[in-house]
Amino acid sequence: MKDFHCCATCMHFKAERKSDSMVYYCSRLGYETKTNYKFNCWTPKKSIIELMEKLKKS
């Protein structure tokens, strides 16, 4: 999990283009965030869960 736990892999992570830059935020908390931030409320995307399960088996 430590290799995957970050905002960018969370189902609540959203990215929007604003003018000439990207804005990243958490749709659950409503806060702006960064892709590499980590919070305790992390809920991994389905694809990340599948990848973690695949790596557990090997």
PDB file with SEQRES, HELIX, SHEET and CRYST1 records, atoms N, CA, C and O in Angstrom:
SEQRES   1 A   58  MET LYS ASP PHE HIS CYS CYS ALA THR CYS MET HIS PHE          
SEQRES   2 A   58  LYS ALA GLU ARG LYS SER ASP SER MET VAL TYR TYR CYS          
SEQRES   3 A   58  SER ARG LEU GLY TYR GLU THR LYS THR ASN TYR LYS PHE          
SEQRES   4 A   58  ASN CYS TRP THR PRO LYS LYS SER ILE ILE GLU LEU MET          
SEQRES   5 A   58  GLU LYS LEU LYS LYS SER                                      
HELIX    1 AA1 CYS A    7  THR A    9  5                                   3    
HELIX    2 AA2 LYS A   46  LYS A   57  1                                  12    
SHEET    1 AA1 2 PHE A  13  LYS A  18  0                                        
SHEET    2 AA1 2 SER A  21  CYS A  26 -1                                        
CRYST1    1.000    1.000    1.000  90.00  90.00  90.00 P 1           1          
ATOM      1  N   MET A   1       0.817  -1.190   0.000  1.00  0.00           N  
ATOM      2  CA  MET A   1       0.000   0.000   0.000  1.00  0.00           C  
ATOM      3  C   MET A   1       0.863   1.258   0.000  1.00  0.00           C  
ATOM      4  O   MET A   1       0.486   2.254  -0.616  1.00  0.00           O  
ATOM      5  N   LYS A   2       1.998   1.238   0.666  1.00  0.00           N  
ATOM      6  CA  LYS A   2       2.816   2.438   0.770  1.00  0.00           C  
ATOM      7  C   LYS A   2       3.266   2.956  -0.589  1.00  0.00           C  
ATOM      8  O   LYS A   2       3.490   4.156  -0.748  1.00  0.00           O  
ATOM      9  N   ASP A   3       3.401   2.075  -1.562  1.00  0.00           N  
ATOM     10  CA  ASP A   3       3.811   2.505  -2.891  1.00  0.00           C  
ATOM     11  C   ASP A   3       2.664   3.127  -3.687  1.00  0.00           C  
ATOM     12  O   ASP A   3       2.900   3.759  -4.718  1.00  0.00           O  
ATOM     13  N   PHE A   4       1.441   2.957  -3.225  1.00  0.00           N  
ATOM     14  CA  PHE A   4       0.280   3.435  -3.962  1.00  0.00           C  
ATOM     15  C   PHE A   4      -0.477   4.543  -3.245  1.00  0.00           C  
ATOM     16  O   PHE A   4      -1.220   5.289  -3.883  1.00  0.00           O  
ATOM     17  N   HIS A   5      -0.307   4.666  -1.940  1.00  0.00           N  
ATOM     18  CA  HIS A   5      -1.098   5.596  -1.147  1.00  0.00           C  
ATOM     19  C   HIS A   5      -0.685   7.041  -1.408  1.00  0.00           C  
ATOM     20  O   HIS A   5       0.298   7.527  -0.849  1.00  0.00           O  
ATOM     21  N   CYS A   6      -1.433   7.711  -2.251  1.00  0.00           N  
ATOM     22  CA  CYS A   6      -1.267   9.145  -2.486  1.00  0.00           C  
ATOM     23  C   CYS A   6      -2.550   9.665  -3.116  1.00  0.00           C  
ATOM     24  O   CYS A   6      -3.353   8.885  -3.627  1.00  0.00           O  
ATOM     25  N   CYS A   7      -2.742  10.954  -3.084  1.00  0.00           N  
ATOM     26  CA  CYS A   7      -3.984  11.539  -3.579  1.00  0.00           C  
ATOM     27  C   CYS A   7      -4.280  11.179  -5.037  1.00  0.00           C  
ATOM     28  O   CYS A   7      -5.439  10.969  -5.393  1.00  0.00           O  
ATOM     29  N   ALA A   8      -3.268  11.106  -5.869  1.00  0.00           N  
ATOM     30  CA  ALA A   8      -3.476  10.832  -7.290  1.00  0.00           C  
ATOM     31  C   ALA A   8      -4.103   9.458  -7.539  1.00  0.00           C  
ATOM     32  O   ALA A   8      -4.687   9.242  -8.601  1.00  0.00           O  
ATOM     33  N   THR A   9      -3.997   8.532  -6.594  1.00  0.00           N  
ATOM     34  CA  THR A   9      -4.565   7.197  -6.771  1.00  0.00           C  
ATOM     35  C   THR A   9      -5.902   7.037  -6.046  1.00  0.00           C  
ATOM     36  O   THR A   9      -6.458   5.940  -6.008  1.00  0.00           O  
ATOM     37  N   CYS A  10      -6.416   8.119  -5.475  1.00  0.00           N  
ATOM     38  CA  CYS A  10      -7.678   8.072  -4.727  1.00  0.00           C  
ATOM     39  C   CYS A  10      -8.865   8.350  -5.649  1.00  0.00           C  
ATOM     40  O   CYS A  10      -8.765   9.143  -6.585  1.00  0.00           O  
ATOM     41  N   MET A  11      -9.971   7.695  -5.376  1.00  0.00           N  
ATOM     42  CA  MET A  11     -11.160   7.877  -6.205  1.00  0.00           C  
ATOM     43  C   MET A  11     -11.758   9.281  -6.090  1.00  0.00           C  
ATOM     44  O   MET A  11     -12.572   9.667  -6.930  1.00  0.00           O  
ATOM     45  N   HIS A  12     -11.381  10.033  -5.092  1.00  0.00           N  
ATOM     46  CA  HIS A  12     -11.915  11.381  -4.886  1.00  0.00           C  
ATOM     47  C   HIS A  12     -11.017  12.473  -5.470  1.00  0.00           C  
ATOM     48  O   HIS A  12     -11.345  13.657  -5.393  1.00  0.00           O  
ATOM     49  N   PHE A  13      -9.892  12.077  -6.050  1.00  0.00           N  
ATOM     50  CA  PHE A  13      -8.943  13.022  -6.634  1.00  0.00           C  
ATOM     51  C   PHE A  13      -9.477  13.525  -7.967  1.00  0.00           C  
ATOM     52  O   PHE A  13      -9.873  12.731  -8.820  1.00  0.00           O  
ATOM     53  N   LYS A  14      -9.488  14.829  -8.146  1.00  0.00           N  
ATOM     54  CA  LYS A  14      -9.959  15.441  -9.393  1.00  0.00           C  
ATOM     55  C   LYS A  14      -8.917  16.424  -9.893  1.00  0.00           C  
ATOM     56  O   LYS A  14      -8.239  17.081  -9.103  1.00  0.00           O  
ATOM     57  N   ALA A  15      -8.795  16.521 -11.196  1.00  0.00           N  
ATOM     58  CA  ALA A  15      -7.862  17.452 -11.832  1.00  0.00           C  
ATOM     59  C   ALA A  15      -8.633  18.298 -12.834  1.00  0.00           C  
ATOM     60  O   ALA A  15      -9.431  17.782 -13.616  1.00  0.00           O  
ATOM     61  N   GLU A  16      -8.386  19.601 -12.802  1.00  0.00           N  
ATOM     62  CA  GLU A  16      -9.039  20.520 -13.739  1.00  0.00           C  
ATOM     63  C   GLU A  16      -8.016  21.493 -14.299  1.00  0.00           C  
ATOM     64  O   GLU A  16      -7.129  21.967 -13.590  1.00  0.00           O  
ATOM     65  N   ARG A  17      -8.160  21.778 -15.583  1.00  0.00           N  
ATOM     66  CA  ARG A  17      -7.293  22.780 -16.188  1.00  0.00           C  
ATOM     67  C   ARG A  17      -7.925  24.148 -15.972  1.00  0.00           C  
ATOM     68  O   ARG A  17      -9.074  24.379 -16.346  1.00  0.00           O  
ATOM     69  N   LYS A  18      -7.163  25.048 -15.366  1.00  0.00           N  
ATOM     70  CA  LYS A  18      -7.595  26.425 -15.136  1.00  0.00           C  
ATOM     71  C   LYS A  18      -6.576  27.324 -15.811  1.00  0.00           C  
ATOM     72  O   LYS A  18      -5.407  27.342 -15.424  1.00  0.00           O  
ATOM     73  N   SER A  19      -7.006  28.061 -16.808  1.00  0.00           N  
ATOM     74  CA  SER A  19      -6.118  28.928 -17.595  1.00  0.00           C  
ATOM     75  C   SER A  19      -4.935  28.113 -18.116  1.00  0.00           C  
ATOM     76  O   SER A  19      -5.106  27.213 -18.938  1.00  0.00           O  
ATOM     77  N   ASP A  20      -3.750  28.430 -17.638  1.00  0.00           N  
ATOM     78  CA  ASP A  20      -2.547  27.749 -18.128  1.00  0.00           C  
ATOM     79  C   ASP A  20      -1.994  26.722 -17.154  1.00  0.00           C  
ATOM     80  O   ASP A  20      -0.880  26.235 -17.348  1.00  0.00           O  
ATOM     81  N   SER A  21      -2.741  26.382 -16.117  1.00  0.00           N  
ATOM     82  CA  SER A  21      -2.212  25.442 -15.117  1.00  0.00           C  
ATOM     83  C   SER A  21      -3.267  24.406 -14.741  1.00  0.00           C  
ATOM     84  O   SER A  21      -4.448  24.541 -15.061  1.00  0.00           O  
ATOM     85  N   MET A  22      -2.807  23.384 -14.060  1.00  0.00           N  
ATOM     86  CA  MET A  22      -3.700  22.341 -13.565  1.00  0.00           C  
ATOM     87  C   MET A  22      -3.979  22.599 -12.085  1.00  0.00           C  
ATOM     88  O   MET A  22      -3.097  23.009 -11.331  1.00  0.00           O  
ATOM     89  N   VAL A  23      -5.227  22.349 -11.691  1.00  0.00           N  
ATOM     90  CA  VAL A  23      -5.623  22.464 -10.292  1.00  0.00           C  
ATOM     91  C   VAL A  23      -6.093  21.090  -9.853  1.00  0.00           C  
ATOM     92  O   VAL A  23      -6.942  20.482 -10.505  1.00  0.00           O  
ATOM     93  N   TYR A  24      -5.542  20.598  -8.746  1.00  0.00           N  
ATOM     94  CA  TYR A  24      -5.882  19.284  -8.215  1.00  0.00           C  
ATOM     95  C   TYR A  24      -6.628  19.481  -6.898  1.00  0.00           C  
ATOM     96  O   TYR A  24      -6.228  20.292  -6.063  1.00  0.00           O  
ATOM     97  N   TYR A  25      -7.719  18.730  -6.721  1.00  0.00           N  
ATOM     98  CA  TYR A  25      -8.471  18.866  -5.481  1.00  0.00           C  
ATOM     99  C   TYR A  25      -9.143  17.561  -5.105  1.00  0.00           C  
ATOM    100  O   TYR A  25      -9.290  16.655  -5.926  1.00  0.00           O  
ATOM    101  N   CYS A  26      -9.546  17.486  -3.848  1.00  0.00           N  
ATOM    102  CA  CYS A  26     -10.265  16.329  -3.327  1.00  0.00           C  
ATOM    103  C   CYS A  26     -11.755  16.639  -3.366  1.00  0.00           C  
ATOM    104  O   CYS A  26     -12.208  17.588  -2.725  1.00  0.00           O  
ATOM    105  N   SER A  27     -12.518  15.852  -4.110  1.00  0.00           N  
ATOM    106  CA  SER A  27     -13.952  16.098  -4.205  1.00  0.00           C  
ATOM    107  C   SER A  27     -14.675  15.742  -2.912  1.00  0.00           C  
ATOM    108  O   SER A  27     -15.772  16.242  -2.666  1.00  0.00           O  
ATOM    109  N   ARG A  28     -14.081  14.887  -2.084  1.00  0.00           N  
ATOM    110  CA  ARG A  28     -14.675  14.519  -0.805  1.00  0.00           C  
ATOM    111  C   ARG A  28     -14.511  15.647   0.214  1.00  0.00           C  
ATOM    112  O   ARG A  28     -15.470  16.055   0.869  1.00  0.00           O  
ATOM    113  N   LEU A  29     -13.288  16.137   0.332  1.00  0.00           N  
ATOM    114  CA  LEU A  29     -12.986  17.161   1.331  1.00  0.00           C  
ATOM    115  C   LEU A  29     -13.188  18.580   0.817  1.00  0.00           C  
ATOM    116  O   LEU A  29     -13.419  19.502   1.600  1.00  0.00           O  
ATOM    117  N   GLY A  30     -13.099  18.756  -0.507  1.00  0.00           N  
ATOM    118  CA  GLY A  30     -13.262  20.077  -1.095  1.00  0.00           C  
ATOM    119  C   GLY A  30     -12.011  20.939  -1.009  1.00  0.00           C  
ATOM    120  O   GLY A  30     -12.085  22.152  -1.205  1.00  0.00           O  
ATOM    121  N   TYR A  31     -10.872  20.336  -0.720  1.00  0.00           N  
ATOM    122  CA  TYR A  31      -9.613  21.067  -0.596  1.00  0.00           C  
ATOM    123  C   TYR A  31      -8.753  20.879  -1.828  1.00  0.00           C  
ATOM    124  O   TYR A  31      -8.810  19.846  -2.496  1.00  0.00           O  
ATOM    125  N   GLU A  32      -7.950  21.900  -2.120  1.00  0.00           N  
ATOM    126  CA  GLU A  32      -6.939  21.749  -3.151  1.00  0.00           C  
ATOM    127  C   GLU A  32      -5.849  20.838  -2.588  1.00  0.00           C  
ATOM    128  O   GLU A  32      -5.544  20.889  -1.396  1.00  0.00           O  
ATOM    129  N   THR A  33      -5.273  20.017  -3.440  1.00  0.00           N  
ATOM    130  CA  THR A  33      -4.266  19.056  -2.996  1.00  0.00           C  
ATOM    131  C   THR A  33      -3.178  18.941  -4.050  1.00  0.00           C  
ATOM    132  O   THR A  33      -3.208  19.647  -5.058  1.00  0.00           O  
ATOM    133  N   LYS A  34      -2.249  18.082  -3.827  1.00  0.00           N  
ATOM    134  CA  LYS A  34      -1.181  17.771  -4.790  1.00  0.00           C  
ATOM    135  C   LYS A  34      -1.232  16.271  -5.057  1.00  0.00           C  
ATOM    136  O   LYS A  34      -1.771  15.511  -4.253  1.00  0.00           O  
ATOM    137  N   THR A  35      -0.678  15.852  -6.175  1.00  0.00           N  
ATOM    138  CA  THR A  35      -0.742  14.441  -6.557  1.00  0.00           C  
ATOM    139  C   THR A  35      -0.043  13.524  -5.568  1.00  0.00           C  
ATOM    140  O   THR A  35      -0.447  12.373  -5.401  1.00  0.00           O  
ATOM    141  N   ASN A  36       1.010  14.019  -4.903  1.00  0.00           N  
ATOM    142  CA  ASN A  36       1.791  13.163  -4.007  1.00  0.00           C  
ATOM    143  C   ASN A  36       1.416  13.303  -2.535  1.00  0.00           C  
ATOM    144  O   ASN A  36       2.030  12.655  -1.687  1.00  0.00           O  
ATOM    145  N   TYR A  37       0.436  14.121  -2.214  1.00  0.00           N  
ATOM    146  CA  TYR A  37       0.000  14.251  -0.823  1.00  0.00           C  
ATOM    147  C   TYR A  37      -0.642  12.949  -0.366  1.00  0.00           C  
ATOM    148  O   TYR A  37      -1.120  12.159  -1.180  1.00  0.00           O  
ATOM    149  N   LYS A  38      -0.646  12.735   0.958  1.00  0.00           N  
ATOM    150  CA  LYS A  38      -1.243  11.536   1.547  1.00  0.00           C  
ATOM    151  C   LYS A  38      -2.105  11.933   2.742  1.00  0.00           C  
ATOM    152  O   LYS A  38      -1.676  12.707   3.597  1.00  0.00           O  
ATOM    153  N   PHE A  39      -3.323  11.397   2.793  1.00  0.00           N  
ATOM    154  CA  PHE A  39      -4.231  11.649   3.903  1.00  0.00           C  
ATOM    155  C   PHE A  39      -4.825  10.323   4.377  1.00  0.00           C  
ATOM    156  O   PHE A  39      -4.832   9.349   3.625  1.00  0.00           O  
ATOM    157  N   ASN A  40      -5.307  10.276   5.579  1.00  0.00           N  
ATOM    158  CA  ASN A  40      -5.885   9.047   6.140  1.00  0.00           C  
ATOM    159  C   ASN A  40      -7.209   8.656   5.499  1.00  0.00           C  
ATOM    160  O   ASN A  40      -7.647   7.514   5.642  1.00  0.00           O  
ATOM    161  N   CYS A  41      -7.852   9.578   4.799  1.00  0.00           N  
ATOM    162  CA  CYS A  41      -9.159   9.285   4.195  1.00  0.00           C  
ATOM    163  C   CYS A  41      -9.032   8.624   2.823  1.00  0.00           C  
ATOM    164  O   CYS A  41     -10.029   8.504   2.112  1.00  0.00           O  
ATOM    165  N   TRP A  42      -7.851   8.201   2.442  1.00  0.00           N  
ATOM    166  CA  TRP A  42      -7.576   7.650   1.127  1.00  0.00           C  
ATOM    167  C   TRP A  42      -8.475   6.470   0.797  1.00  0.00           C  
ATOM    168  O   TRP A  42      -8.564   5.516   1.570  1.00  0.00           O  
ATOM    169  N   THR A  43      -9.144   6.532  -0.353  1.00  0.00           N  
ATOM    170  CA  THR A  43      -9.953   5.437  -0.884  1.00  0.00           C  
ATOM    171  C   THR A  43      -9.430   5.146  -2.297  1.00  0.00           C  
ATOM    172  O   THR A  43      -9.713   5.905  -3.223  1.00  0.00           O  
ATOM    173  N   PRO A  44      -8.683   4.073  -2.469  1.00  0.00           N  
ATOM    174  CA  PRO A  44      -8.044   3.826  -3.773  1.00  0.00           C  
ATOM    175  C   PRO A  44      -9.053   3.577  -4.892  1.00  0.00           C  
ATOM    176  O   PRO A  44     -10.145   3.051  -4.676  1.00  0.00           O  
ATOM    177  N   LYS A  45      -8.643   3.977  -6.095  1.00  0.00           N  
ATOM    178  CA  LYS A  45      -9.441   3.705  -7.292  1.00  0.00           C  
ATOM    179  C   LYS A  45      -9.481   2.201  -7.509  1.00  0.00           C  
ATOM    180  O   LYS A  45      -8.615   1.471  -7.028  1.00  0.00           O  
ATOM    181  N   LYS A  46     -10.497   1.743  -8.239  1.00  0.00           N  
ATOM    182  CA  LYS A  46     -10.657   0.310  -8.497  1.00  0.00           C  
ATOM    183  C   LYS A  46      -9.410  -0.290  -9.151  1.00  0.00           C  
ATOM    184  O   LYS A  46      -8.988  -1.389  -8.792  1.00  0.00           O  
ATOM    185  N   SER A  47      -8.834   0.417 -10.092  1.00  0.00           N  
ATOM    186  CA  SER A  47      -7.652  -0.095 -10.779  1.00  0.00           C  
ATOM    187  C   SER A  47      -6.462  -0.245  -9.830  1.00  0.00           C  
ATOM    188  O   SER A  47      -5.642  -1.145 -10.010  1.00  0.00           O  
ATOM    189  N   ILE A  48      -6.360   0.610  -8.840  1.00  0.00           N  
ATOM    190  CA  ILE A  48      -5.273   0.535  -7.858  1.00  0.00           C  
ATOM    191  C   ILE A  48      -5.500  -0.651  -6.922  1.00  0.00           C  
ATOM    192  O   ILE A  48      -4.551  -1.350  -6.565  1.00  0.00           O  
ATOM    193  N   ILE A  49      -6.740  -0.880  -6.527  1.00  0.00           N  
ATOM    194  CA  ILE A  49      -7.063  -2.042  -5.682  1.00  0.00           C  
ATOM    195  C   ILE A  49      -6.687  -3.328  -6.406  1.00  0.00           C  
ATOM    196  O   ILE A  49      -6.086  -4.227  -5.818  1.00  0.00           O  
ATOM    197  N   GLU A  50      -7.044  -3.410  -7.685  1.00  0.00           N  
ATOM    198  CA  GLU A  50      -6.727  -4.596  -8.479  1.00  0.00           C  
ATOM    199  C   GLU A  50      -5.221  -4.789  -8.608  1.00  0.00           C  
ATOM    200  O   GLU A  50      -4.728  -5.914  -8.529  1.00  0.00           O  
ATOM    201  N   LEU A  51      -4.496  -3.702  -8.804  1.00  0.00           N  
ATOM    202  CA  LEU A  51      -3.048  -3.798  -8.909  1.00  0.00           C  
ATOM    203  C   LEU A  51      -2.419  -4.249  -7.588  1.00  0.00           C  
ATOM    204  O   LEU A  51      -1.499  -5.068  -7.595  1.00  0.00           O  
ATOM    205  N   MET A  52      -2.895  -3.734  -6.469  1.00  0.00           N  
ATOM    206  CA  MET A  52      -2.369  -4.133  -5.167  1.00  0.00           C  
ATOM    207  C   MET A  52      -2.647  -5.611  -4.914  1.00  0.00           C  
ATOM    208  O   MET A  52      -1.784  -6.319  -4.395  1.00  0.00           O  
ATOM    209  N   GLU A  53      -3.838  -6.088  -5.273  1.00  0.00           N  
ATOM    210  CA  GLU A  53      -4.176  -7.501  -5.100  1.00  0.00           C  
ATOM    211  C   GLU A  53      -3.298  -8.383  -5.980  1.00  0.00           C  
ATOM    212  O   GLU A  53      -2.846  -9.444  -5.550  1.00  0.00           O  
ATOM    213  N   LYS A  54      -3.062  -7.944  -7.205  1.00  0.00           N  
ATOM    214  CA  LYS A  54      -2.208  -8.699  -8.128  1.00  0.00           C  
ATOM    215  C   LYS A  54      -0.785  -8.814  -7.562  1.00  0.00           C  
ATOM    216  O   LYS A  54      -0.182  -9.886  -7.618  1.00  0.00           O  
ATOM    217  N   LEU A  55      -0.260  -7.732  -7.030  1.00  0.00           N  
ATOM    218  CA  LEU A  55       1.087  -7.753  -6.474  1.00  0.00           C  
ATOM    219  C   LEU A  55       1.183  -8.566  -5.195  1.00  0.00           C  
ATOM    220  O   LEU A  55       2.235  -9.131  -4.896  1.00  0.00           O  
ATOM    221  N   LYS A  56       0.100  -8.630  -4.440  1.00  0.00           N  
ATOM    222  CA  LYS A  56       0.069  -9.457  -3.219  1.00  0.00           C  
ATOM    223  C   LYS A  56       0.228 -10.933  -3.562  1.00  0.00           C  
ATOM    224  O   LYS A  56       0.916 -11.674  -2.861  1.00  0.00           O  
ATOM    225  N   LYS A  57      -0.410 -11.347  -4.640  1.00  0.00           N  
ATOM    226  CA  LYS A  57      -0.401 -12.751  -5.057  1.00  0.00           C  
ATOM    227  C   LYS A  57       0.968 -13.193  -5.561  1.00  0.00           C  
ATOM    228  O   LYS A  57       1.323 -14.368  -5.464  1.00  0.00           O  
ATOM    229  N   SER A  58       1.718 -12.265  -6.090  1.00  0.00           N  
ATOM    230  CA  SER A  58       3.022 -12.659  -6.668  1.00  0.00           C  
ATOM    231  C   SER A  58       4.146 -12.599  -5.668  1.00  0.00           C  
ATOM    232  O   SER A  58       5.291 -12.900  -6.007  1.00  0.00           O  
TER     233      SER A  58                                                      
END                                                                             
